Amino acid sequence: MNNTIVGLADIATLGQLFDWRLEQTPHNEAYRHFNPITGQWHSHNWEQIGERVRSWTSALAALGFPQGARIAILLPNGIDAVCLDQACLALGLVPVPMHALDNPASIAYILADCEATMLAVSTREQWDAIVGVGEAMPSLKSVLVTDDGDFTEHYSARHDQILVIALPAWLAGGVLPDGHHKPSMSGDALAAIVYTSGTTGRPKGVMLTHRNILSNIRAVMAIVNVESEDVFLSILPLSHTFERTVGYYLAIAAGSCVAYVRSVAQIAEDLSVIRPTVLVSVPRIYERTHAKLLEQLAASGVLAQRLFALAQTIGWRRFCRNQQLPSTDASRHWLDPLLFAVLQPLVARKLLDRFGGRLRIAVCGGAPLPHTVAECFLGLGLPLVQGYGMTETSPVVACNTPTDNWPATVGRPLAGVAVRIGENQELQVRGDGVMTGYWKRPEESARAMTPDGWLHTGDQAVLEDGRIRIIGRIKEIIVTSTGEKLAPADLELAITADPLFEQVFVVGDNRPFIAAFVVLSQVGLAQLLRELSLAAGETALDSPILREAVLRKVKQASMHFPVYAVPRMVWLTTQPWSLENGLMTPTLKLKRHVLLQHFHAEIDEIYAPHTPGQGMQAAAVS
């Protein structure tokens, strides 16, 4: 380590950041994870994590990969993912984080596109599924399997010898070669290639440097007080730049502990056990908690419902007054402190306890948070702040803070981040956090920037008293409630390549998953009904067997898209959308806003918490 490093401002690379943290607080708790074998939560201090990282670094160095080689990490959040990421950073290799639940075709494409030299997976079954896609991956030399016993074997893929090795055997071979030393790197070296969906429907790799990410960390720490005593609960995948920067590297910079959630289904229980002080998430997590709260409230008595409504109303007035925001209800302010003092333990405390009871800050990003959810949580005292960013900006551009929080906006730009409003009210960004470009896509990289060097965000915005308010999107981009982005036209085009489908309209903006509305061709439908031995007729679309078969066709047609882009439900019709019925433009493009209104009831039913009724021609992924 460079002995001249005395503080965060002196650090040039993420590897130096990790070494600095080990030196600063070796005995503080670093990570906490649940061991399903023991049924217990296990804790690791920074010194212990440092030893594990050194072991992984030795094993990786023994393979002799050249500096800059790409290492694909297809692991769930946890200690192994941290160790491999840090080993890459220590050796000047480039991590390529991928979503552990992504589909094999998307993963295979990314491996080929980034020319990955090594891949880490949890099980051999994952690797079998990936190689079974048939994508050529000539650069891949080895596959590390972390959770599948102790074995060493060779696996032939398209006549290329790829070593598939278990973690124990790999670590045992980790003797550093003679004369090995950490490579010299500058802040301009690549720290990651993070893949996001592209305009062609294929994922594209965002190239982020050490300087990009460290500038974002420093800027966030300048406005948000994160301490070594803080405990983060990690929910988002480490393939998500929001989690990588704010939930992972930021915690290293602050010396905070990160606890890894067991699963999405167990978040509520893990919140009560871990009792985090910092939560970094996307709207969907807050929406689910809010929906559960309202569901339980609906089953309670009238008195409880009235107390809840009163607590939220008074709490929201207090919040607006404290933040100096306009409030539509100015009545009875003098009674608010007294009333809220009574309602706080009866109502508000119960909500805060759902999040563990000691949150200092709850960060929401990746997609817009519904105002009803924000008003409820902020009114009841949850320290919830929203921000805005993109993978291409490392990612945070702007953020509210607990003391400067206007939930109708995404806050003020971070220090060192410049924003402006360009043509068509587009928000444009410039600063040290902006990516160097897209991997092997010079033309798309050039299109992402203005001639004078500002990044196109594709989002429309206005600036109000120094704050950014997002008002729309220039392009038709779907942003799910989990923060994933998708160009719908690309997915629709891929699905209509199957002659069964005449037209396709996909939805999912600010929703938890993608759904597809499809117009079936008469010929294709008749053939499919024969294959399924189903009778034709007016009620054919009501058949669950037909709906499931159509959904399988949709999934097959979209298999090369990231897993979050593959539709999980489908709605069927044989009535075309046309210029005559007002659902298409004169140039035969779908009128998306009109279709959204036309199918408003069906969309609501698709995303309702209950199973779709018999009268709806929809099928869900099993």
C-alpha positions in Angstrom: 0.0 0.0 0.0 1.1 3.5 -0.7 2.3 4.9 2.7 1.5 8.4 1.7 -2.2 7.7 1.8 -3.6 9.3 4.9 -7.3 9.9 4.0 -10.0 9.3 1.5 -8.9 12.3 -0.6 -5.5 10.7 -1.3 -6.9 7.4 -2.6 -6.7 6.9 -6.4 -8.1 3.3 -6.8 -10.7 1.1 -5.2 -8.0 -1.4 -4.3 -6.2 1.4 -2.3 -9.6 2.2 -0.7 -9.9 -1.4 0.6 -6.3 -1.5 1.8 -6.8 1.8 3.6 -9.9 0.5 5.3 -8.1 -2.6 6.6 -5.4 -0.4 8.0 -7.8 2.1 9.6 -10.3 -0.3 11.5 -9.0 -3.9 11.3 -11.1 -5.1 14.2 -14.4 -3.4 13.3 -17.3 -5.5 11.9 -17.2 -5.5 8.1 -19.7 -8.0 6.9 -22.5 -10.2 8.2 -24.2 -13.1 6.4 -26.5 -15.9 7.2 -25.2 -19.5 7.1 -28.0 -21.8 6.1 -26.1 -24.8 7.4 -25.7 -23.5 11.0 -28.9 -21.4 10.9 -26.9 -18.5 12.3 -25.8 -15.1 11.3 -22.0 -14.9 11.0 -19.9 -11.8 11.4 -16.4 -10.9 9.9 -14.2 -8.0 10.8 -12.0 -6.1 8.3 -8.9 -8.0 9.3 -10.6 -11.4 8.6 -12.0 -10.2 5.3 -8.6 -8.9 4.4 -7.1 -12.4 4.9 -9.8 -13.9 2.7 -9.3 -11.4 0.0 -5.5 -12.1 0.0 -6.2 -15.8 -0.4 -8.5 -15.1 -3.4 -6.0 -12.6 -4.8 -3.2 -15.3 -4.7 -5.4 -17.8 -6.5 -6.3 -15.3 -9.1 -2.8 -14.1 -9.6 -1.5 -17.7 -10.1 -3.6 -17.9 -13.3 -1.4 -15.2 -14.8 -4.1 -13.2 -16.5 -2.8 -9.9 -18.1 -3.7 -6.6 -16.5 -7.1 -5.4 -17.8 -8.5 -8.9 -18.4 -12.2 -9.2 -17.7 -13.4 -11.4 -14.9 -17.2 -12.1 -15.0 -18.8 -12.5 -11.5 -22.1 -14.3 -11.6 -22.5 -14.7 -7.8 -25.2 -13.8 -5.4 -24.4 -10.9 -2.9 -22.1 -12.1 -0.2 -18.6 -12.6 1.0 -17.5 -14.6 -2.1 -18.6 -11.8 -4.5 -16.7 -9.3 -2.4 -13.6 -11.4 -2.3 -13.4 -11.9 -6.0 -14.2 -8.3 -6.8 -11.5 -7.1 -4.5 -9.0 -9.6 -5.8 -9.7 -8.3 -9.3 -9.2 -4.7 -8.2 -5.9 -5.6 -6.4 -4.5 -7.2 -9.6 -5.7 -4.6 -12.1 -8.2 -6.9 -13.6 -11.7 -5.7 -14.6 -14.7 -7.1 -12.8 -17.8 -7.7 -14.9 -20.7 -8.1 -12.4 -23.7 -9.9 -13.6 -27.1 -10.6 -12.1 -27.1 -14.1 -10.5 -30.7 -14.7 -11.7 -30.2 -13.5 -15.3 -31.1 -16.0 -18.0 -28.3 -18.1 -19.6 -28.6 -16.5 -23.1 -28.1 -13.0 -21.8 -25.2 -14.2 -19.7 -23.6 -16.0 -22.6 -23.9 -12.9 -24.7 -22.2 -10.8 -22.1 -19.3 -13.3 -21.6 -18.7 -13.2 -25.3 -19.1 -9.5 -25.7 -16.7 -8.5 -22.9 -14.3 -11.3 -23.9 -14.2 -12.6 -20.3 -11.2 -14.7 -19.4 -12.8 -16.2 -16.3 -16.3 -16.7 -15.0 -17.4 -17.3 -11.4 -20.7 -19.1 -10.8 -22.4 -20.8 -7.8 -23.1 -24.2 -9.3 -22.1 -26.4 -12.3 -25.7 -26.4 -13.3 -25.5 -22.7 -14.0 -22.5 -23.2 -16.2 -24.1 -26.1 -18.0 -27.1 -23.9 -18.8 -24.8 -21.0 -20.1 -22.7 -23.2 -22.3 -25.8 -24.9 -23.5 -26.9 -21.7 -25.3 -24.2 -22.4 -27.9 -22.6 -18.9 -27.8 -19.0 -18.9 -28.8 -16.8 -17.7 -25.9 -13.2 -18.1 -27.2 -11.6 -15.9 -24.6 -13.0 -17.9 -21.6 -10.2 -20.0 -20.0 -11.6 -21.0 -16.6 -14.9 -21.3 -14.7 -14.8 -21.1 -10.9 -17.7 -22.9 -9.0 -18.1 -21.6 -5.5 -20.9 -23.7 -3.9 -20.7 -27.1 -5.5 -18.4 -29.4 -3.7 -14.7 -30.1 -4.3 -13.9 -31.2 -7.9 -11.5 -30.4 -10.7 -12.4 -31.3 -14.3 -12.1 -30.1 -17.8 -15.1 -29.1 -19.8 -15.1 -28.9 -23.6 -17.1 -26.2 -25.1 -16.9 -25.9 -28.9 -13.6 -27.7 -28.8 -12.1 -25.1 -26.4 -10.7 -26.5 -23.2 -12.2 -24.5 -20.3 -11.1 -25.5 -16.8 -14.0 -25.8 -14.5 -12.8 -25.9 -10.9 -14.3 -25.8 -7.4 -13.5 -23.1 -5.0 -11.4 -25.3 -2.5 -9.2 -26.6 -5.2 -8.8 -23.2 -6.8 -7.8 -21.5 -3.5 -5.4 -24.4 -2.7 -3.4 -23.5 -5.9 -3.2 -19.9 -4.9 0.6 -19.5 -4.4 1.7 -16.1 -5.7 4.4 -16.4 -8.4 7.9 -15.3 -7.6 8.5 -11.6 -7.8 4.8 -10.8 -7.8 3.8 -7.3 -6.9 0.6 -5.3 -7.2 0.4 -3.5 -10.5 0.7 0.2 -10.8 -2.6 1.8 -11.7 -4.1 5.2 -12.1 -7.6 6.4 -11.4 -8.3 6.3 -15.1 -8.0 2.5 -15.2 -11.2 0.5 -15.6 -12.8 -0.5 -12.3 -15.8 -2.4 -13.9 -17.8 -3.0 -17.0 -21.5 -2.9 -15.9 -23.9 -4.2 -18.5 -27.2 -2.5 -19.0 -29.9 -3.0 -21.7 -29.1 -1.3 -25.0 -31.1 0.3 -27.7 -30.6 -2.8 -29.9 -32.2 -5.0 -27.2 -28.7 -6.5 -26.4 -27.0 -5.5 -23.1 -24.2 -3.0 -23.5 -21.2 -2.6 -21.2 -20.8 0.7 -19.4 -17.1 1.4 -18.7 -16.5 2.9 -15.3 -13.1 3.9 -14.0 -11.7 4.1 -10.4 -11.9 7.9 -10.7 -15.6 7.7 -11.8 -16.6 5.6 -8.8 -14.4 7.3 -6.1 -15.6 10.8 -7.2 -19.2 9.6 -6.6 -18.4 8.1 -3.2 -16.7 11.3 -2.0 -19.6 13.5 -3.3 -22.2 11.3 -1.5 -20.2 11.3 1.7 -20.1 15.1 1.6 -23.9 15.4 2.0 -24.8 12.1 3.7 -23.3 11.3 7.1 -22.3 7.7 7.0 -20.4 6.4 10.0 -18.4 3.3 11.0 -21.1 2.4 13.5 -23.7 2.1 10.7 -25.1 -1.2 9.5 -26.3 -1.5 5.9 -28.7 -4.2 4.8 -27.8 -5.2 1.3 -30.8 -6.0 -0.9 -30.0 -5.0 -4.4 -27.8 -7.2 -6.6 -24.1 -6.1 -6.9 -24.6 -6.1 -10.6 -26.6 -2.9 -10.0 -24.4 0.2 -10.0 -26.5 1.8 -7.3 -25.7 -1.0 -5.0 -22.1 -1.3 -6.0 -21.3 2.4 -5.3 -23.7 3.3 -2.5 -24.2 -0.1 -0.8 -20.8 -1.6 -1.2 -17.9 0.8 -1.9 -19.4 3.6 0.2 -19.6 1.3 3.2 -15.9 0.5 2.8 -15.0 4.2 2.6 -17.0 4.8 5.8 -16.0 1.6 7.6 -19.6 0.5 8.0 -20.9 -3.0 8.3 -22.9 -4.6 5.5 -25.3 -7.4 6.2 -26.5 -9.5 3.3 -30.2 -10.2 3.1 -31.1 -13.9 2.8 -33.7 -13.4 0.0 -36.3 -11.0 -1.2 -39.0 -13.1 0.5 -37.2 -12.7 3.8 -36.5 -9.0 3.8 -39.1 -8.2 6.4 -37.7 -10.8 8.8 -34.1 -9.7 8.1 -35.0 -6.0 8.8 -36.2 -7.0 12.2 -33.2 -9.1 13.0 -30.4 -6.9 11.5 -32.0 -3.6 12.5 -30.0 -1.6 9.9 -29.3 2.1 10.3 -28.9 2.6 6.5 -31.1 1.1 3.8 -30.4 1.4 0.1 -33.2 0.2 -2.2 -35.4 0.7 -5.1 -39.1 1.8 -4.9 -40.4 -1.8 -5.1 -39.2 -2.6 -1.6 -40.9 0.4 -0.1 -44.0 -0.2 -2.2 -44.3 -3.8 -0.9 -44.1 -2.7 2.7 -46.7 0.0 2.0 -49.0 -2.4 0.3 -48.7 -4.9 3.2 -49.4 -2.1 5.7 -52.6 -1.0 3.9 -53.6 -4.7 3.6 -53.3 -5.2 7.3 -55.0 -1.8 8.0 -58.0 -2.8 5.8 -58.5 -5.8 8.0 -58.4 -3.8 11.2 -61.1 -1.8 12.9 -62.5 1.6 12.0 -60.7 3.2 15.0 -57.3 1.9 13.9 -57.9 3.2 10.3 -58.9 6.6 11.5 -55.9 6.9 13.9 -53.6 5.9 11.0 -55.1 8.5 8.7 -54.8 11.1 11.3 -51.2 10.3 12.1 -50.2 10.4 8.5 -52.0 13.7 7.9 -50.5 15.4 10.9 -47.1 13.8 10.2 -47.1 15.0 6.7 -47.9 18.6 7.8 -45.0 18.4 10.3 -42.7 17.1 7.6 -43.6 19.9 5.2 -43.3 22.5 7.9 -39.8 21.2 9.0 -38.6 21.1 5.4 -40.2 24.5 4.6 -42.3 23.0 1.8 -45.8 24.2 0.8 -48.6 22.3 2.5 -52.2 22.2 1.3 -53.5 21.7 4.8 -52.7 24.6 7.2 -55.4 23.8 9.8 -54.8 23.1 13.5 -51.0 23.5 13.4 -50.9 24.4 17.0 -52.3 21.0 18.0 -50.0 19.0 15.8 -47.1 18.5 18.4 -49.5 17.3 21.0 -51.5 15.1 18.7 -48.4 13.5 17.1 -46.9 12.9 20.5 -49.9 10.7 21.3 -50.1 9.1 17.8 -46.4 8.4 17.4 -46.2 5.4 19.7 -49.6 4.1 18.6 -49.1 4.4 14.8 -45.8 5.7 13.6 -43.6 3.5 15.8 -45.2 0.4 14.4 -44.1 1.4 10.8 -40.6 2.3 11.9 -40.3 -1.1 13.6 -41.0 -2.8 10.3 -37.7 -1.4 9.2 -35.9 -2.5 12.3 -36.6 0.6 14.4 -33.3 2.4 14.1 -33.0 3.6 10.5 -31.1 6.9 10.2 -31.5 7.1 6.4 -33.5 5.1 3.8 -32.3 5.8 0.3 -34.6 5.2 -2.7 -33.4 5.3 -6.3 -33.4 3.6 -9.6 -37.1 4.6 -10.4 -39.7 7.1 -9.2 -41.3 6.4 -5.9 -45.1 7.0 -5.9 -46.0 10.1 -4.0 -48.6 8.2 -1.9 -45.8 6.0 -0.5 -43.5 8.9 0.1 -46.2 10.9 1.9 -47.1 8.0 4.1 -43.6 7.0 5.2 -42.3 10.6 5.6 -45.4 11.6 7.5 -44.9 8.7 9.9 -41.2 9.6 10.4 -39.2 7.2 8.1 -36.1 9.2 7.1 -36.6 8.4 3.4 -34.7 10.3 0.7 -34.9 10.0 -3.1 -32.1 10.4 -5.6 -31.4 10.2 -9.3 -28.7 8.6 -11.3 -27.7 6.3 -14.1 -25.2 3.5 -14.6 -23.4 5.9 -16.9 -22.9 8.3 -14.0 -21.5 5.9 -11.5 -24.4 6.3 -10.6 -25.6 9.2 -8.4 -26.3 12.6 -10.0 -28.5 14.2 -7.4 -30.0 13.4 -4.0 -32.2 14.7 -1.3 -30.9 14.6 2.2 -32.7 14.2 5.6 -32.4 18.0 6.2 -33.1 19.1 2.6 -35.8 16.8 1.4 -38.4 17.7 -1.2 -39.9 14.3 -2.4 -41.4 15.9 -5.5 -37.8 16.3 -6.7 -34.7 14.1 -6.8 -32.7 16.7 -4.9 -29.8 18.9 -5.7 -26.8 17.8 -7.9 -23.8 16.4 -6.0 -20.7 18.5 -5.6 -18.6 18.2 -8.8 -21.6 17.2 -10.9 -22.9 19.8 -13.3 -26.3 19.6 -14.9 -28.1 21.6 -17.5 -31.4 21.5 -19.4 -30.8 20.9 -23.1 -33.0 20.6 -26.2 -36.5 19.2 -25.6 -36.0 19.8 -21.8 -33.4 17.0 -21.6 -31.4 16.8 -18.4 -27.7 16.6 -19.4 -24.8 15.8 -17.0 -21.1 16.5 -16.8 -18.6 15.5 -14.1 -15.9 13.1 -13.0 -18.5 10.3 -12.5 -19.5 10.2 -16.2 -18.5 6.9 -17.9 -15.7 6.7 -20.4 -18.1 5.0 -22.9 -19.7 1.7 -23.9 -17.5 -1.3 -24.3 -16.6 -1.9 -28.0 -19.4 0.5 -29.1 -17.7 3.7 -30.2 -20.7 5.0 -32.2 -23.1 4.5 -29.3 -20.5 6.1 -27.0 -20.4 9.1 -29.2 -24.2 9.4 -29.5 -24.4 9.3 -25.7 -22.6 12.7 -25.5 -23.3 16.1 -26.8 -20.7 17.8 -29.1 -19.5 19.9 -26.1 -19.1 16.9 -23.8 -22.3 16.5 -21.8 -24.0 13.2 -21.2 -27.5 12.7 -22.6 -29.7 11.3 -19.9 -32.8 10.8 -22.0 -34.9 12.2 -19.2 -36.8 15.5 -19.3 -36.4 17.7 -16.2 -36.8 21.2 -14.8 -34.6 22.9 -12.3 -36.4 24.4 -9.3 -34.5 26.4 -6.7 -31.4 24.3 -7.4 -33.3 21.0 -7.3 -34.0 18.6 -10.2 -37.5 17.5 -10.9 -37.9 14.8 -13.5 -41.0 15.3 -15.7 -40.7 12.6 -18.3 -38.6 10.7 -20.8 -37.5 11.7 -24.3 -37.4 8.1 -25.5 -40.0 5.5 -24.8 -38.1 3.7 -22.0 -39.7 1.5 -19.4 -38.2 1.8 -15.9 -39.5 -1.0 -13.7 -40.0 -0.4 -9.9 -36.8 -2.4 -9.4 -34.9 0.3 -11.4 -34.2 -1.8 -14.5 -34.5 0.0 -17.9 -35.9 -1.4 -21.1 -36.5 0.0 -24.6 -39.9 -1.5 -25.3 -39.8 -1.3 -29.1 -36.7 -3.6 -29.2 -38.5 -6.3 -27.1 -41.7 -5.9 -29.1 -39.7 -6.3 -32.4 -38.1 -9.5 -31.1 -41.4 -11.0 -30.0 -43.1 -10.2 -33.3 -40.4 -12.1 -35.1 -42.5 -15.2 -34.2 -45.3 -15.4 -36.9 -47.8 -16.2 -34.1 -47.7 -12.6 -33.1 -49.1 -9.8 -35.3 -48.6 -7.0 -32.8 -47.0 -6.7 -29.3 -47.3 -4.0 -26.7 -45.2 -4.4 -23.5 -45.8 -2.6 -20.3 -44.1 -2.4 -16.9 -43.2 1.2 -16.2 -42.9 1.7 -12.4 -44.2 -1.9 -12.1 -42.4 -4.9 -10.6 -42.1 -6.9 -13.9 -42.8 -6.7 -17.6 -46.0 -7.9 -19.2 -47.0 -8.3 -22.8 -50.2 -7.5 -24.7 -50.2 -9.6 -27.9 -52.4 -9.7 -31.0 -52.4 -13.3 -32.3 -52.5 -14.0 -36.0 -55.5 -16.0 -37.1 -53.3 -18.6 -38.9 -50.8 -18.9 -36.1 -53.6 -19.2 -33.5 -55.3 -22.0 -35.5 -52.1 -23.9 -35.8 -51.3 -23.6 -32.2 -54.8 -24.7 -31.2 -54.3 -27.8 -33.3 -51.0 -28.6 -31.7 -52.6 -28.3 -28.3 -55.6 -30.3 -29.3 -57.9 -27.4 -28.4 -61.1 -26.5 -30.1 -61.3 -23.2 -32.0 -64.0 -20.7 -31.1 -64.8 -17.6 -29.2 -63.7 -19.0 -25.9 -60.4 -20.3 -27.1 -58.5 -17.4 -25.6 -59.8 -18.3 -22.2 -57.9 -21.6 -22.2 -55.2 -21.7 -19.6 -53.3 -24.2 -21.7 -53.3 -21.8 -24.7 -52.3 -18.9 -22.5 -49.4 -20.8 -21.0 -48.2 -22.0 -24.5 -48.3 -18.4 -25.8 -46.3 -17.2 -22.8 -43.7 -19.9 -23.5 -43.5 -18.5 -27.1 -43.0 -15.0 -25.8 -40.3 -16.1 -23.4 -38.5 -18.0 -26.2 -38.6 -15.0 -28.5 -37.2 -12.7 -25.7 -34.6 -15.2 -24.4 -31.6 -13.0 -25.5 -32.8 -10.1 -23.4 -31.8 -9.6 -19.7 -34.0 -11.6 -17.3 -35.8 -8.5 -16.0 -36.9 -7.8 -19.6 -38.6 -11.1 -20.3 -42.3 -10.8 -19.9 -43.8 -12.7 -17.0 -47.5 -12.3 -18.0 -49.3 -12.1 -21.3 -52.7 -10.8 -22.3 -54.2 -12.2 -25.6 -56.4 -10.8 -28.3 -57.1 -11.4 -32.0 -58.4 -7.8 -32.6 -55.6 -5.8 -34.4 -54.6 -2.3 -33.2 -55.1 0.0 -36.2 -55.4 3.5 -37.5 -59.1 3.1 -37.7 -59.6 2.2 -34.0 -57.2 5.0 -33.0 -54.5 2.8 -31.5 -51.9 3.4 -34.2 -50.4 6.5 -35.8 -50.6 7.3 -39.6 -47.1 5.9 -39.8 -48.3 2.7 -38.2 -46.6 3.1 -34.9 -48.2 2.2 -31.6 -49.8 5.0 -29.7 -48.4 4.0 -26.4 -50.2 6.5 -24.3 -53.5 5.6 -26.0 -52.9 1.9 -25.5 -52.1 2.4 -21.9 -55.4 4.2 -21.4 -57.2 1.7 -23.6 -55.9 -1.3 -21.5 -56.0 0.6 -18.1 -58.3 -1.9 -16.4 -56.5 -4.9 -17.8 -53.1 -3.5 -16.7 -54.4 -2.9 -13.2 -55.7 -6.4 -13.1 -52.4 -7.9 -14.3 -50.5 -6.2 -11.5 -53.1 -6.7 -8.8 -51.8 -8.8 -5.9 -54.4 -11.6 -6.5 -54.4 -14.1 -9.3 -56.0 -12.9 -12.6 -59.6 -14.0 -12.9 -61.0 -16.3 -15.5 -62.3 -13.5 -17.6 -58.9 -12.1 -18.2 -56.8 -13.6 -21.0 -53.5 -13.5 -19.1 -51.0 -16.1 -18.0 -48.3 -15.8 -15.4 -44.8 -17.4 -15.4 -44.9 -20.6 -13.3 
